[in-house]
Amino acid sequence: MERTDDNDEISILASVAMEAEGATELSKEEERQPFQLTAVMKRPSFENDLSKQEDNSPSGSFVLGSGRCQDRHLDIVNNEIILASNRSLFRIITFMLNRWAHFMTALSDIDTVVKRLNATDENEGRRPLVCRRHLGDGYYVRVLFILRCVDFRKYFVPYGYKSFQISPSSNGITIRFDEWKDLWEVIILTINEHFPQFANANQCTNGVDHSTQLNWFRCTSCFPFRYDEHY
């Protein structure tokens, strides 16, 4: 993917780094303790803690990470999954059903990259952008090696640039690799168990309106920056 300007990417990475900085430092006591999944401890009581909205649809909430770095949380409200931060109202991403279905197809690739990076010497092959997948509507998930995090972010086309020259915006949220482990190994399984609308969610690409290439190009979720963009 061609990028518009290295300075734009550097500035976004800098803001993401500032966002992740406060959530990556562990105390010496926490570093000595074996890593535990917070969601694992919450899971036995999750089924009993399911609440109901006014329309009788179930809702739920999870906390990612452990210790004093516990900041990211995931909330399920009706047909939306919201990944947000307690420290900043602007660090957020909302998964609609279609976006969640796209995310499910990218899970294996993302986890493979995260595990490879965890097993790689930090001084070897450092790259700011390792893996990126489109989730629809201009939202992307990517793995950032230098910052050691998984990044969910809205992209845009800067004024005066071509539709394929997209850049990451400041609209998004990052999670650490240990928080990704929570999400991948526990939370997603629990969501699929208790929320059938997400377990059975289908990508827009599986619909009849994507049966031809021309109709696919017309999809504003798959091609939010016009059909001539290459993903």
TORLO-5333 format. One record per residue: residue number from 1; x, y, z of N, C-alpha, C in turn. Coordinates in Angstrom, 2 decimals. Atoms other than C-alpha are relative to their C-alpha. Example, Ala and Ser with C-alpha at 12.3 -4.5 7.8 and 13.67 -1.06 7.14 Angstrom:
BEGIN
(1; (0.89; -1.19; 0.00); (12.30; -4.50; 7.80); (0.90; 1.20; 0.00))
(2; (-0.82; -1.19; -0.06); (13.67; -1.06; 7.14); (-0.77; 1.09; 0.73))
END
This chain:
BEGIN
(1; (0.84; -1.18; 0.00); (0.00; 0.00; 0.00); (0.88; 1.24; 0.00))
(2; (-0.76; -1.22; 0.07); (1.39; 3.35; -0.97); (-0.48; 0.96; 1.08))
(3; (0.36; -0.95; -1.04); (1.47; 5.93; 1.82); (0.21; 1.41; -0.49))
(4; (-0.02; -1.36; 0.52); (0.90; 9.61; 1.31); (1.27; 0.74; 0.36))
(5; (-1.12; -0.81; -0.45); (3.69; 11.10; 3.37); (0.57; -0.65; 1.24))
(6; (-0.63; 0.61; -1.15); (6.22; 9.65; 5.79); (-0.24; 0.81; 1.26))
(7; (0.22; -0.85; -1.17); (5.70; 12.64; 8.08); (-1.36; -0.25; 0.63))
(8; (1.33; 0.30; -0.53); (1.98; 11.83; 8.38); (0.03; -1.27; 0.82))
(9; (-0.08; 1.28; -0.69); (2.77; 8.25; 9.35); (0.78; 0.14; 1.30))
(10; (-0.81; -0.19; -1.19); (5.46; 9.34; 11.80); (-0.79; 0.72; 1.09))
(11; (0.78; -0.74; -0.99); (3.11; 11.81; 13.48); (-1.07; -0.88; 0.63))
(12; (1.01; 0.90; -0.54); (0.38; 9.17; 13.84); (0.65; -1.01; 0.93))
(13; (-0.69; 0.95; -0.85); (2.88; 6.65; 15.20); (0.42; 0.65; 1.32))
(14; (-0.39; -0.70; -1.21); (4.08; 9.27; 17.67); (-1.18; 0.13; 0.96))
(15; (1.18; -0.12; -0.85); (0.54; 9.84; 18.93); (-0.41; -1.34; 0.57))
(16; (0.31; 1.34; -0.49); (-0.05; 6.10; 19.16); (0.98; -0.40; 1.09))
(17; (-1.01; 0.31; -1.01); (3.22; 5.77; 21.07); (-0.32; 0.68; 1.33))
(18; (0.38; -0.71; -1.22); (2.09; 8.43; 23.55); (-1.19; -0.66; 0.65))
(19; (1.18; 0.67; -0.52); (-1.22; 6.59; 23.89); (0.38; -1.28; 0.71))
(20; (-0.38; 1.30; -0.55); (0.50; 3.26; 24.55); (0.96; 0.13; 1.16))
(21; (-1.06; -0.14; -1.00); (3.22; 4.65; 26.81); (-0.52; -0.18; 1.41))
(22; (0.51; 0.10; -1.36); (1.07; 4.97; 29.88); (-0.56; -1.36; 0.32))
(23; (0.60; 1.31; -0.23); (-0.32; 1.48; 29.41); (0.99; -1.14; -0.15))
(24; (-0.96; 1.06; 0.22); (2.91; -0.43; 28.84); (0.97; -0.19; 1.15))
(25; (-0.93; 0.11; -1.10); (4.90; 0.24; 31.99); (-0.61; -0.81; 1.14))
(26; (0.44; 0.84; -1.10); (4.57; -2.45; 34.65); (0.91; 0.24; 1.19))
(27; (-0.82; -0.12; -1.19); (5.73; -2.20; 38.22); (0.88; -1.23; 0.13))
(28; (-0.90; 1.14; -0.18); (8.58; -4.46; 39.36); (-0.73; -1.18; 0.62))
(29; (0.76; 1.08; -0.61); (6.16; -6.43; 41.48); (-0.85; -0.73; -1.02))
(30; (0.82; 0.61; 1.03); (3.86; -7.01; 38.50); (0.84; -0.79; -0.98))
(31; (-0.85; 0.72; 0.93); (6.78; -8.05; 36.29); (0.43; -1.34; 0.55))
(32; (-0.41; 1.26; -0.60); (7.75; -10.75; 38.78); (-1.14; -1.01; 0.05))
(33; (1.14; 0.89; -0.08); (4.25; -12.17; 38.86); (-0.29; -0.62; -1.36))
(34; (0.36; 0.62; 1.28); (3.17; -14.68; 36.19); (-1.22; 0.68; -0.60))
(35; (1.11; -0.67; 0.69); (0.82; -13.23; 33.59); (-1.29; -0.79; 0.18))
(36; (1.30; 0.62; -0.14); (-2.84; -13.96; 34.25); (-1.01; 0.77; -0.82))
(37; (1.04; -0.63; 0.79); (-5.82; -13.28; 32.08); (-1.11; 0.48; 0.93))
(38; (1.08; -0.53; -0.82); (-8.23; -10.97; 33.85); (-1.34; -0.57; -0.42))
(39; (1.26; 0.51; 0.51); (-11.00; -12.19; 31.60); (-0.26; -1.43; 0.45))
(40; (0.18; 1.37; -0.46); (-10.38; -15.78; 32.74); (-0.64; 0.00; 1.38))
(41; (0.53; -0.07; -1.36); (-11.09; -14.81; 36.34); (-1.44; 0.49; 0.00))
(42; (1.34; -0.54; 0.05); (-14.22; -12.94; 35.31); (-0.98; -0.95; -0.68))
(43; (0.88; 0.78; 0.84); (-15.55; -15.61; 33.00); (-1.01; -0.85; 0.77))
(44; (1.00; 0.82; -0.68); (-17.21; -17.94; 35.60); (-1.23; 0.79; 0.44))
(45; (1.13; -0.79; -0.43); (-19.41; -15.08; 36.78); (-0.65; 0.78; -1.13))
(46; (0.51; -0.81; 1.11); (-19.99; -13.61; 33.34); (-1.43; -0.36; -0.34))
(47; (1.34; 0.41; 0.40); (-23.05; -15.67; 32.56); (-1.04; 0.52; 0.99))
(48; (0.95; -0.48; -0.99); (-24.70; -14.66; 35.83); (-0.10; 1.52; -0.01))
(49; (-0.02; -1.46; -0.02); (-23.76; -11.02; 35.30); (-0.57; 0.62; -1.27))
(50; (0.59; -0.55; 1.21); (-25.41; -10.67; 31.90); (-1.20; 0.87; 0.37))
(51; (1.10; -0.92; -0.26); (-27.71; -7.69; 31.98); (-0.88; 0.12; -1.23))
(52; (0.96; -0.16; 1.08); (-30.68; -6.81; 29.83); (-0.23; 1.48; -0.27))
(53; (0.37; -1.35; 0.38); (-31.34; -3.64; 27.89); (-1.52; 0.13; 0.06))
(54; (1.44; -0.23; -0.04); (-34.78; -2.08; 27.72); (-0.74; -0.85; -1.02))
(55; (0.66; 0.83; 1.01); (-35.50; -4.11; 24.58); (0.28; -1.47; 0.24))
(56; (-0.26; 1.38; -0.40); (-34.51; -7.33; 26.44); (1.18; -0.64; -0.73))
(57; (-1.19; 0.55; 0.63); (-31.30; -7.73; 24.42); (1.13; -0.04; 1.02))
(58; (-1.06; 0.13; -1.00); (-28.30; -8.98; 26.45); (1.13; 0.98; -0.24))
(59; (-1.17; -0.85; 0.08); (-25.30; -6.82; 27.20); (1.06; -0.57; 0.91))
(60; (-1.08; 0.51; -0.83); (-21.92; -7.47; 28.77); (1.20; 0.92; -0.08))
(61; (-1.19; -0.83; -0.04); (-18.57; -5.96; 29.63); (1.20; -0.82; 0.43))
(62; (-1.25; 0.67; -0.33); (-14.94; -7.16; 29.81); (1.08; 1.04; 0.24))
(63; (-1.17; -0.84; -0.23); (-11.74; -5.63; 31.13); (1.22; -0.75; -0.50))
(64; (-1.20; 0.60; 0.56); (-8.47; -6.29; 29.31); (1.20; 0.35; 0.88))
(65; (-1.22; -0.26; -0.74); (-5.08; -6.59; 31.00); (-0.16; -0.26; 1.48))
(66; (-0.01; 0.25; -1.42); (-4.17; -6.76; 34.66); (0.82; 1.08; 0.71))
(67; (-0.78; -0.94; -0.79); (-2.72; -4.67; 37.49); (-0.39; 1.44; -0.24))
(68; (0.29; -1.42; 0.12); (-2.47; -0.90; 37.40); (-0.09; 0.46; -1.45))
(69; (0.08; -0.35; 1.42); (-2.24; -0.96; 33.58); (-1.37; -0.31; -0.58))
(70; (1.32; 0.40; 0.46); (-5.86; -2.07; 33.38); (-0.77; 1.24; -0.45))
(71; (0.65; -1.20; 0.52); (-7.41; 0.56; 31.11); (-1.01; -0.33; -1.09))
(72; (0.89; 0.32; 1.12); (-8.97; -0.99; 28.00); (-1.15; -0.88; 0.46))
(73; (1.16; 0.82; -0.31); (-12.46; -2.41; 28.24); (-0.83; -0.19; -1.26))
(74; (0.83; 0.34; 1.15); (-14.85; -4.03; 25.79); (-1.44; -0.16; 0.48))
(75; (1.40; 0.00; -0.39); (-18.61; -3.46; 26.06); (-0.87; -0.46; -1.17))
(76; (0.96; 0.46; 1.00); (-21.44; -5.20; 24.21); (-1.34; 0.65; 0.29))
(77; (1.29; -0.67; -0.14); (-24.57; -3.12; 23.68); (-0.79; -0.25; -1.28))
(78; (0.82; 0.34; 1.15); (-27.28; -4.46; 21.38); (0.85; -0.67; -1.08))
(79; (-0.77; 0.58; 1.10); (-25.57; -5.12; 18.01); (1.33; 0.71; -0.22))
(80; (-1.28; -0.69; 0.08); (-22.40; -3.18; 18.77); (0.97; -0.52; 1.06))
(81; (-1.07; 0.31; -0.94); (-19.10; -4.14; 20.38); (0.93; 1.21; 0.02))
(82; (-0.76; -1.24; -0.13); (-17.20; -1.14; 21.71); (1.27; -0.27; 0.79))
(83; (-1.30; 0.09; -0.67); (-13.49; -1.26; 22.54); (0.45; 1.42; 0.32))
(84; (-0.25; -1.38; -0.40); (-12.61; 1.83; 24.54); (1.02; 0.06; 1.14))
(85; (-0.96; -0.27; -1.06); (-10.27; 3.38; 27.11); (-0.68; 0.76; 1.13))
(86; (0.51; -0.75; -1.14); (-11.07; 4.59; 30.63); (0.64; 1.37; 0.10))
(87; (-0.75; -1.24; -0.16); (-8.47; 7.34; 30.36); (-0.38; 1.06; -1.04))
(88; (0.31; -0.97; 1.06); (-9.63; 8.95; 27.12); (-1.25; -0.43; -0.74))
(89; (1.24; 0.28; 0.71); (-13.08; 9.15; 25.56); (0.22; -0.07; -1.51))
(90; (-0.26; -0.05; 1.43); (-11.46; 9.62; 22.14); (0.70; -1.25; -0.52))
(91; (-0.62; 1.25; 0.40); (-9.69; 6.24; 22.12); (-1.06; -1.08; -0.01))
(92; (1.16; 0.89; 0.09); (-12.44; 4.01; 20.86); (-0.14; -0.53; -1.42))
(93; (0.42; 0.54; 1.30); (-13.54; 1.73; 18.04); (-1.28; -0.80; 0.23))
(94; (1.27; 0.71; -0.09); (-17.03; 0.37; 17.46); (-0.09; -1.03; -1.11))
(95; (0.18; 1.07; 0.96); (-17.60; -2.98; 15.77); (-1.49; -0.21; -0.23))
(96; (1.33; 0.40; 0.41); (-20.88; -3.26; 13.93); (0.10; -1.47; -0.43))
(97; (-0.01; 1.42; 0.34); (-21.88; -6.78; 12.83); (0.90; -0.30; -1.19))
(98; (-0.81; 0.21; 1.19); (-20.27; -6.47; 9.40); (1.49; 0.18; 0.31))
(99; (-1.40; -0.26; -0.35); (-17.06; -5.00; 10.83); (0.55; -1.11; 0.89))
(100; (-0.42; 1.09; -0.88); (-16.92; -7.71; 13.51); (0.26; -1.27; -0.82))
(101; (-0.18; 1.18; 0.85); (-17.32; -10.42; 10.85); (1.32; 0.09; -0.77))
(102; (-1.28; -0.19; 0.65); (-14.38; -8.96; 8.92); (1.16; -0.23; 0.97))
(103; (-1.03; 0.18; -1.01); (-12.36; -8.90; 12.12); (0.22; -1.47; 0.31))
(104; (-0.13; 1.42; -0.29); (-13.08; -12.59; 12.77); (0.83; -0.72; -1.05))
(105; (-0.78; 0.65; 1.06); (-11.57; -13.55; 9.41); (1.48; 0.36; 0.07))
(106; (-1.40; -0.44; -0.09); (-8.37; -11.65; 10.28); (0.68; -0.48; 1.28))
(107; (-0.54; 0.36; -1.30); (-7.90; -13.11; 13.77); (1.24; -0.88; -0.08))
(108; (-1.10; 0.95; 0.07); (-5.64; -15.99; 12.83); (1.28; 0.66; -0.51))
(109; (-1.18; -0.68; 0.55); (-3.31; -13.83; 10.72); (0.62; 0.95; 1.03))
(110; (-0.50; -0.94; -1.00); (-3.04; -11.20; 13.46); (0.72; -0.74; 1.11))
(111; (-0.62; 0.73; -1.10); (-2.32; -13.75; 16.17); (1.31; -0.65; -0.42))
(112; (-1.24; 0.58; 0.50); (0.31; -15.43; 14.01); (1.13; 1.02; 0.02))
(113; (-1.01; -1.05; 0.01); (2.14; -12.13; 13.60); (0.41; 0.38; 1.43))
(114; (-0.30; -0.36; -1.39); (1.86; -11.28; 17.32); (0.91; -1.04; 0.63))
(115; (-0.83; 1.05; -0.57); (3.31; -14.65; 18.31); (1.40; 0.01; -0.61))
(116; (-1.32; -0.05; 0.64); (6.12; -14.31; 15.77); (0.83; 1.15; 0.55))
(117; (-0.72; -1.15; -0.53); (7.01; -10.87; 17.08); (0.43; -0.23; 1.45))
(118; (-0.37; 0.30; -1.38); (6.99; -12.10; 20.67); (1.21; -0.93; 0.08))
(119; (-1.12; 0.94; 0.02); (9.49; -14.78; 19.67); (1.21; 0.55; -0.73))
(120; (-1.07; -0.60; 0.80); (11.69; -12.37; 17.68); (0.81; 0.98; 0.84))
(121; (-0.87; -0.97; -0.67); (14.66; -10.40; 18.98); (-0.42; 1.40; -0.42))
(122; (0.45; -1.36; 0.29); (13.62; -6.76; 19.23); (0.99; 0.76; -0.88))
(123; (-1.02; -0.70; 0.79); (16.87; -5.73; 17.51); (0.06; -0.48; -1.44))
(124; (-0.03; 0.56; 1.34); (16.11; -7.74; 14.38); (-1.25; 0.40; -0.78))
(125; (1.11; -0.27; 0.92); (13.97; -6.57; 11.48); (-1.06; 0.91; 0.54))
(126; (0.99; -0.91; -0.56); (12.29; -3.66; 13.23); (-0.74; 0.72; -1.11))
(127; (0.82; -0.67; 0.99); (9.42; -2.37; 11.12); (-1.20; 0.62; 0.70))
(128; (1.12; -0.64; -0.66); (6.73; 0.14; 12.14); (-1.35; -0.61; -0.39))
(129; (1.25; 0.57; 0.48); (4.06; -1.63; 10.09); (0.24; -1.42; -0.45))
(130; (-0.28; 1.41; 0.28); (4.00; -5.43; 10.06); (-1.19; -0.68; -0.67))
(131; (1.19; 0.69; 0.51); (0.44; -6.53; 9.35); (-1.17; 0.98; 0.01))
(132; (1.16; -0.88; 0.06); (-2.70; -4.69; 8.24); (-1.13; -0.69; -0.74))
(133; (1.19; 0.59; 0.61); (-6.23; -5.90; 7.45); (-1.14; 1.01; 0.05))
(134; (1.14; -0.91; 0.07); (-9.26; -3.89; 6.34); (-1.21; -0.64; 0.66))
(135; (1.18; 0.49; -0.71); (-12.31; -4.27; 8.58); (-1.29; 0.56; -0.57))
(136; (1.18; -0.63; 0.58); (-14.67; -2.28; 6.38); (-0.16; 1.43; 0.46))
(137; (0.31; -1.40; -0.32); (-15.73; 1.37; 6.31); (1.24; 0.84; 0.26))
(138; (-1.23; -0.75; -0.19); (-12.11; 2.54; 6.25); (0.71; -0.27; 1.31))
(139; (-0.67; 0.39; -1.24); (-11.20; 0.91; 9.58); (0.96; -1.15; -0.27))
(140; (-1.02; 1.02; 0.18); (-8.04; -1.17; 9.74); (0.50; -0.49; 1.36))
(141; (-0.73; 0.52; -1.15); (-6.39; -3.44; 12.28); (1.41; -0.31; -0.48))
(142; (-1.38; 0.23; 0.38); (-2.59; -3.60; 12.20); (0.82; -0.33; 1.24))
(143; (-0.92; 0.35; -1.08); (0.25; -4.98; 14.30); (1.24; 0.87; -0.14))
(144; (-1.15; -0.89; 0.01); (2.96; -2.50; 15.22); (1.12; -0.61; 0.85))
(145; (-1.09; 0.68; -0.68); (6.30; -4.09; 16.09); (0.70; 0.91; 1.00))
(146; (-0.76; -0.89; -0.85); (8.11; -1.08; 17.53); (-0.77; 0.31; 1.29))
(147; (0.80; -0.35; -1.17); (5.23; -0.20; 19.87); (-0.54; -1.23; 0.72))
(148; (0.43; 1.26; -0.61); (4.45; -3.88; 20.61); (-1.50; 0.06; 0.33))
(149; (1.43; -0.12; -0.25); (0.72; -3.41; 20.18); (-0.79; -0.34; -1.27))
(150; (0.96; 0.17; 1.09); (-2.32; -4.18; 18.01); (-0.81; 1.28; -0.08))
(151; (0.59; -1.32; 0.18); (-3.78; -1.01; 16.57); (-1.26; -0.09; -0.85))
(152; (1.25; -0.12; 0.74); (-7.39; -0.40; 15.46); (-0.17; 1.47; -0.35))
(153; (-0.03; -1.42; 0.35); (-7.66; 2.80; 13.45); (-0.81; 0.28; -1.27))
(154; (0.71; -0.52; 1.17); (-9.78; 4.78; 11.00); (0.99; 0.66; -0.94))
(155; (-0.85; -0.61; 1.02); (-8.04; 5.74; 7.75); (-0.80; 1.03; -0.79))
(156; (0.64; -1.03; 0.80); (-8.76; 8.68; 5.48); (0.90; 0.35; -1.18))
(157; (-0.76; -0.50; 1.16); (-7.68; 10.23; 2.17); (0.23; 1.49; 0.21))
(158; (-0.28; -1.43; -0.17); (-5.93; 13.57; 2.73); (-0.46; 0.80; -1.21))
(159; (0.49; -0.86; 1.08); (-7.24; 16.47; 0.67); (1.07; 0.15; -1.09))
(160; (-0.90; -0.15; 1.12); (-5.70; 16.55; -2.78); (0.73; -1.26; -0.40))
(161; (-0.67; 1.26; 0.32); (-4.48; 12.95; -2.75); (-0.95; -0.94; -0.73))
(162; (0.80; 1.00; 0.69); (-5.66; 9.99; -4.80); (-0.65; -0.94; 1.00))
(163; (0.80; 0.80; -0.92); (-8.14; 7.53; -3.32); (0.78; -1.15; 0.61))
(164; (-0.78; 1.09; -0.57); (-5.51; 4.82; -2.80); (1.11; 0.49; 0.93))
(165; (-1.05; -0.57; -0.85); (-3.18; 7.18; -0.91); (-0.59; 0.33; 1.37))
(166; (0.68; -0.17; -1.28); (-4.76; 6.64; 2.49); (1.02; 0.14; 1.12))
(167; (-0.85; -0.22; -1.17); (-3.33; 7.63; 5.86); (-0.78; -0.32; 1.26))
(168; (0.68; 0.24; -1.28); (-4.12; 6.59; 9.45); (-0.35; 1.30; 0.68))
(169; (0.43; -1.19; -0.73); (-6.06; 9.13; 11.47); (0.29; -0.19; 1.49))
(170; (-0.15; 0.09; -1.45); (-5.99; 9.84; 15.19); (-1.18; -0.70; 0.65))
(171; (1.21; 0.66; -0.49); (-9.35; 8.07; 15.52); (0.24; -1.50; 0.11))
(172; (-0.25; 1.41; -0.18); (-8.57; 4.66; 17.00); (0.48; -0.32; 1.40))
(173; (-0.45; 0.45; -1.31); (-7.23; 2.64; 19.91); (0.99; -1.14; -0.17))
(174; (-0.98; 1.08; 0.03); (-4.30; 0.32; 20.62); (-0.18; -0.87; 1.22))
(175; (-0.04; 0.91; -1.15); (-4.04; -2.73; 22.85); (1.35; -0.70; 0.02))
(176; (-1.28; 0.68; -0.13); (-0.88; -4.36; 24.20); (-0.14; -1.46; -0.38))
(177; (0.02; 1.40; 0.39); (0.09; -7.90; 23.27); (-0.66; -0.87; 1.08))
(178; (0.66; 0.79; -1.05); (-1.06; -9.22; 26.68); (-1.51; 0.23; -0.03))
(179; (1.43; -0.26; 0.14); (-4.41; -7.50; 26.15); (-0.57; -0.72; -1.22))
(180; (0.42; 0.78; 1.16); (-4.59; -9.10; 22.72); (-0.21; -1.46; 0.40))
(181; (0.14; 1.38; -0.46); (-4.09; -12.46; 24.45); (-1.32; -0.20; 0.72))
(182; (1.33; 0.03; -0.63); (-7.12; -11.71; 26.63); (-1.11; -0.07; -1.04))
(183; (1.03; -0.11; 1.03); (-9.17; -10.78; 23.59); (-0.10; -1.28; -0.82))
(184; (-0.06; 1.15; 0.91); (-8.06; -13.72; 21.43); (-0.41; -1.30; 0.70))
(185; (0.15; 1.31; -0.63); (-8.11; -16.56; 23.97); (-1.25; -0.13; 0.87))
(186; (1.12; 0.10; -0.95); (-11.04; -15.68; 26.24); (-1.23; 0.79; -0.45))
(187; (1.16; -0.88; 0.19); (-13.23; -12.73; 25.36); (-0.78; -0.34; -1.26))
(188; (0.69; 0.30; 1.25); (-14.01; -13.60; 21.75); (-0.78; -1.31; 0.12))
(189; (0.70; 1.27; -0.20); (-14.91; -17.17; 22.74); (-1.27; 0.20; 0.83))
(190; (1.17; -0.26; -0.85); (-17.26; -15.86; 25.43); (-1.07; 0.76; -0.77))
(191; (0.96; -0.74; 0.81); (-18.87; -13.41; 23.04); (-0.74; -0.93; -0.95))
(192; (0.63; 0.94; 0.93); (-19.51; -16.15; 20.49); (-0.94; -0.96; 0.72))
(193; (0.84; 0.93; -0.77); (-21.01; -18.31; 23.25); (-1.30; 0.65; 0.45))
(194; (1.16; -0.66; -0.60); (-23.40; -15.73; 24.68); (-0.73; 0.97; -0.92))
(195; (0.60; -0.99; 0.89); (-24.13; -13.41; 21.76); (-0.07; -0.55; -1.42))
(196; (0.10; 0.65; 1.31); (-25.37; -15.32; 18.69); (0.04; 0.96; -1.17))
(197; (-0.02; -0.94; 1.11); (-25.74; -12.17; 16.61); (1.41; 0.26; -0.48))
(198; (-1.39; -0.18; 0.39); (-21.96; -11.81; 16.62); (0.62; -1.31; -0.47))
(199; (-0.52; 1.31; 0.42); (-21.20; -15.53; 16.36); (-0.45; -0.32; -1.42))
(200; (0.55; 0.29; 1.32); (-23.40; -15.69; 13.24); (0.11; 1.15; -0.97))
(201; (-0.13; -1.18; 0.87); (-22.41; -12.33; 11.76); (0.69; -0.37; -1.31))
(202; (-0.57; 0.26; 1.32); (-21.62; -12.41; 8.04); (0.57; 1.28; -0.60))
(203; (-0.57; -1.14; 0.72); (-19.39; -10.15; 6.00); (-0.92; 0.41; -1.14))
(204; (0.80; -0.48; 1.13); (-21.03; -7.98; 3.39); (0.41; -0.71; -1.29))
(205; (-0.48; 0.66; 1.21); (-18.90; -9.81; 0.82); (-0.72; -1.33; -0.26))
(206; (0.73; 1.26; 0.18); (-21.03; -12.94; 1.39); (-1.42; 0.22; -0.50))
(207; (1.35; -0.30; 0.44); (-24.21; -11.17; 0.31); (-0.17; -0.10; -1.50))
(208; (0.30; 0.13; 1.43); (-25.94; -11.49; -3.05); (0.36; 1.27; -0.76))
(209; (-0.34; -1.25; 0.66); (-25.18; -7.83; -3.75); (1.48; 0.08; -0.35))
(210; (-1.42; 0.07; 0.36); (-21.51; -8.84; -4.05); (0.26; -1.13; -1.00))
(211; (-0.13; 1.16; 0.89); (-22.18; -11.58; -6.59); (0.81; 0.32; -1.26))
(212; (-0.80; -0.39; 1.16); (-20.51; -9.62; -9.37); (1.07; 0.99; 0.44))
(213; (-1.09; -0.89; -0.34); (-17.29; -7.65; -9.37); (-0.44; 1.45; 0.02))
(214; (0.47; -1.38; 0.06); (-19.09; -4.44; -10.34); (-0.76; 0.36; 1.26))
(215; (0.74; -0.27; -1.23); (-21.47; -4.72; -7.38); (0.93; 0.07; 1.20))
(216; (-0.99; -0.02; -1.08); (-18.52; -5.46; -5.11); (0.69; 1.36; 0.05))
(217; (-0.67; -1.29; 0.06); (-16.79; -2.28; -6.30); (-0.91; 1.13; 0.49))
(218; (0.94; -1.03; -0.42); (-19.95; -0.33; -5.47); (-0.25; -0.01; 1.51))
(219; (0.22; 0.11; -1.45); (-19.91; -1.46; -1.83); (0.79; 1.08; 0.73))
(220; (-0.67; -1.09; -0.70); (-19.14; 1.57; 0.32); (0.72; -0.46; 1.26))
(221; (-0.72; 0.54; -1.15); (-17.99; -0.65; 3.19); (1.33; -0.60; -0.44))
(222; (-1.24; 0.59; 0.53); (-15.43; -2.59; 1.13); (0.89; 1.04; -0.64))
(223; (-0.75; -1.04; 0.70); (-14.38; 0.47; -0.85); (-0.49; 1.38; 0.43))
(224; (0.49; -1.29; -0.50); (-15.06; 3.54; 1.31); (0.66; 1.19; -0.68))
(225; (-0.71; -1.10; 0.66); (-12.56; 5.61; -0.73); (-0.09; -0.12; -1.51))
(226; (0.27; 0.26; 1.42); (-13.99; 4.63; -4.16); (0.61; -1.34; -0.42))
(227; (-0.32; 1.37; 0.38); (-13.62; 1.38; -6.03); (1.39; -0.18; -0.56))
(228; (-1.32; 0.16; 0.61); (-10.21; 2.12; -7.57); (1.09; -0.19; 1.05))
(229; (-1.00; 0.23; -1.03); (-8.48; 1.66; -4.19); (0.39; -1.48; 0.03))
(230; (-0.48; 1.38; -0.11); (-6.37; -1.47; -3.81); (0.21; -0.34; 1.47))
(231; (-0.13; 0.42; -1.41); (-6.67; -3.31; -0.47); (0.94; -1.18; 0.07))
END
